[in-house]
């Protein structure tokens, strides 16, 4: 529960003002006799103990009760020496309310009220009922006010927590709604283009099959129309792929997109960036290509922004069963990741993006030894043997082809 800071400081200030007022009253009425000097010494000790507890409140932890008991004991000694210090009980009652449960607070309130009543009776010239009722009334009103403030604070904090939870739920709901809307849009596109085109091709080919022996010319016309429909559907499928891929992968392969990325980042108010491809390129799922390109973009952004590196190397490796992307820089490195306030989303975004394609991200660094960011995504595709003649050129799934690269 978040406490009212202003109320805490007001009570602390009130305690010290009451101590000062009681000390001035003691000196003005009794002079600097031995008892007054002793009372002032205990007053100074009480002020020091109280201030130390307030200053180290968060560090006290479970020792707060011991500190509170010590402060109360010193205050009791002070009241015995000089009963005029009895009204410091009000701030002490506030401390008890902060530190004790309901039963403990009731006991503490009764004890403090009894001490105040005894002190008032000691210094009073005439004894009357008000000397008893006034301390009890002050204690009761103080407790009620403090309890009500705590109740309001707890209710307000609960409302804030509910609002934060509702905001998170609303954001998740909007995200799910956006995903469902996008799926519905793609479903409509596929139904209106690809599905209907495939249906038309099936009807044409069935008609050609029935007429192939008896009337070959119309049958061939049906086949040609089916081939034209297939070409149109292929164009539609390629358009879908282009729409789902980021601009960096439109009409280019992943290695080419990474090479362009490194070329654009090279020397642009940052380190020199080189690109390497290892292994024989083979087709990758579009989602994998997007994830790896985004990881490279994020890692190079971190290199430019935080590393102070002179050079950086991006390596794309086509391996047996997986594809890896390594980004290494020769910058300052770090012992523990420590993002600046409000920052630190980059690595988490990379991990989340790779998790969508069953990939993993590993970051290795040491002070003065640079940083290496390694992403690995399983492909489930065995690598072609080096002596396979068909492996000298491969299709990258987007109409481009590549050769074996190396260091």
ABEGO torsion letter per residue (X at the ends): XBBBAAAAAAAAAAAAAAAAAAAAAAAAAAEBBAAAAAAAAAAAAAAAAAAAAAAAAAAAEAAAAAAAAAAAAAAAAAAAABAAAAAAAAAAAAAAAAABBAAAAAAAAAAAAAAAAAAAAAABABBBAAAAAAAAAAAAAAAAAAAAAAAAAAAAAAAAAAAAAAAAAAAAAAAAAAAAAAAAAAAAAAAAAAAAAAAAAAAAAAAAAAAAAABAAAAAAAAAAAAAAAAAAAAAAAAAAAAABBAAABGBBAAAAAAAAAAAABGBGBBBBBBBBBEBBBBBBAAAAAAAAAAAAAAAAAAAAAAGBABBBBBBBBBBGBBBBBBBBABAEBABBBBBBGBGAAAAAAAAAAAAAGBBBBBBBBBGAEBBBBBBBBAGBBBBBAABAAAABBBAGAGBBBBBBBX
